[in-house]
Structure formats: C-alpha cells, structure tokens
Amino acid sequence: MDRIFLSPPDVGPLEREALLRAFDSGWVAPVGPELDGFEEEVAAMLGGDVHCVALSSGTAALHLALQLAGVTNGDQVFTSSFTFVASANAIRYCGAEPVFIDCDRTSWNMDPDLLELALEEASKQGRLPKAVVAVDLYGQCADYSRISPLCQRYGLPLIQDSAEALGAFHQGEPAGRQGDFAVFSFNGNKILTTSGGAILVCPNQESANRARFLSTQAREPAPHYQHVELGYNYRMSNLLAALGRAQLQSLPTKVEARKENFRHYQNLLRDEPAIEWIPFGATGTPNYWLSCLTLNPTQTKATPATLIKALASQNIESRPVWKPMHLQPLYQSNKIHGGTISQSLFKQGLCLPSGSTLQPPQLKKITETIKQSL
Ligand SMILES: *Cc1c(COP(=O)(O)O)cnc(C)c1O
C-alpha cells in the first residue's frame, strides 16, 4: 500500500478528464484530433520547426528513426553501452549490429573522445557505421557540442535517444533538437507517461509523413489494401495522445519536483563521504529523471546490493543503474570501445526513488535507511 516506488506515474483528474473527452469524441482509434494536437504541442514545446510523430513506444520510435536514417541489413551503428537495452535492440531490429562506445565519468553519457577514436579507426578500415545513436541517460543530454560535429565530419545521421530526457536542456536548447531524429518515451516510468507511447522528432514534414506511413502498415493510398513496402503497427492511440496532452501541461512542475528530490537527497546525505552523486549539469540542465549515486568502496563496506535489500525491507523500491550492453549475454560478442567506466558505475551505482509525487517524509525514510546501512 504505502510502498515507495522508483518512478511511478503521476496522473490526476486532468488526465482522467482528457481520456474521457477523447473517449466521448468517438475517436477510439490510432487516428484522431488528439494525436494531431499532441504532435503539434510537443513540436511547439521544442521551439517549433521540428515535426513530431506519436508512436506506440520509444522502442518503436527508435526502430523507425533508424530506418529513416537508412540503417539496414549488415550495417553497423555506434551507440552507448551504458543504456537501457531498447537503444541496442532497435538497431538489431534493422538487421544491423550495435558497436558500443563507453561513457565518461563526467556525464555518464557517450564519451566523445572514444567516439572520435572509434570513428577514426572505422574510417581507416573503410567500415564507417551507418548512424550514431547517442543516449541522454537519466535525463541528461550527451555532449552534442562534441558528438554532432563528429557525426557531421563523417556524414553520419545522429539519432538522439532522449527517452529519459524530455524537459532537459542542452546548452539552453530543449533536449530533442540536437539529433537529426530524436525519441521521447512516455512509458509508465518516464517523467511523463501515456502508460506507453513515444514521440519521434523529425527534421522535416517529409520524414514525419514517412514515419506515419511506416507506422500504419505502409498502406498505399488506394481504396483496396495495397502494399509495396514493409510497414509496422506502431501508431499511438488517440486516447493515449489525449492523456499525453494533459501530462504535457505539468512538465515544468514535474521537472521541478524531481530536481527537489535530488536536492533533498544531496542535503539529507551530505555527511556521507561514501556517496557520490550522478554528475548532473555537465552539458546543460537535466530533467532529474532519476536520482542516482555511486558508493565509493574505499569509504564503505556497503554495496548497491546491500542498500537495495535494506530499502526493500522498508518497502522502498530502488534499482542498480543500467547494466552495460557489452556485459549482456545478448550483446557480449559485439565490439566495445573502452568499457571500464560503465562497468565500474554498474558495480557501484544505485537509482533512488525519484517520482514527482515523492513527499518529504518519504525522502526522510529513504535517507535514514541508507544512513543506517552505510
Ligand atoms: C525507456 C527507454 C527506451 C524505450 O522506451 P519504451 O517507450 O519503453 O519503448 C529507450 N531508451 C531508453 C534510454 C529508455 O530509458
């Protein structure tokens, strides 16, 4: 009942009304005015002159982004090893193979120096990747001031996996504007939710229309069912787009609430030398999606596993940080550039409850439990 979850949905009467409004309108389908509205509102929030397509999941959006970028059978795509599996899986859906780049310690995102070396090496071997997927981990943008020029130098499309980073900024610009394509997820655990869903950000109307075409089984404009290309059933429901529009209104409030969580954690645990916080702020303003820490093993015998257990005994959910892709059985034979940084973050890292509904007494309970275990 009073379990404290890692990142639960934060929905209320506004969302309920929006859902019922869409339901009552009769557009109970993956087509309708709420979809158009949602796409336009996200595009406006990003500052306009981008084109948004509402899809059924972030994973589906990544798959379409890769297709739009021309990724196909036998290609290689460079991506972060320190990420959720969806970033890599979408590459494999295209028949391509991910080549992993380790993160750096300053942002936990793709290390631009390693990317540069990997691209130089690939170029010399005449085997450049078809695209680069950069991930904005835990709500913080990767270093696009370095990554974008590198992609431009080699003529590679840049796909931005911003699944966790809606509402963040990179050097003053909204996250989602840095790549050629960008993806936001509205899964149940993200900063905004439609229970499941995503927005694919495209650079022009043409590519957005192509994404809509591919997401609705690539139906040719004919009265009979005519198909030339392989399509997918990836469109978002009009009902969920209504939910998304309601959620969008409170994005700044939700970012602020998660930022407050992080501030509280830092303050309440300031006398714990074993704790180091995720280095937020390296590339801009994060959305503070998850409050993450690492434990310095020279300062404590406690490990993330012992903390997770102690918190669980108090009915508090916490999680290790993402397990790097190059350590996953699924991807262990794929090439990795570097690898030791994400490995050590995985060994020492922990994600604390970070929902935008978290209350001060809960934060106190969490931090007291942590202090005892340290
Ligand atoms: C959540 C997430 C995704 C996938 O989004 P879904 O909507 O769950 O398919 C992709 N990449 C990252 C980094 C994520 O955190």
The ligand as an ORCA input file, in Angstrom:
! r2SCAN-3c Opt
* xyz 0 1
  C      12.602      3.749    -21.782
  C      13.714      3.798    -22.717
  C      13.576      3.417    -24.065
  C      12.376      2.711    -24.609
  O      11.174      3.336    -24.462
  P       9.829      2.463    -24.434
  O       8.771      3.509    -24.595
  O       9.791      1.776    -23.107
  O       9.860      1.502    -25.574
  C      14.654      3.599    -24.919
  N      15.815      4.105    -24.479
  C      15.994      4.456    -23.194
  C      17.316      5.036    -22.805
  C      14.966      4.294    -22.266
  O      15.178      4.617    -20.987
*
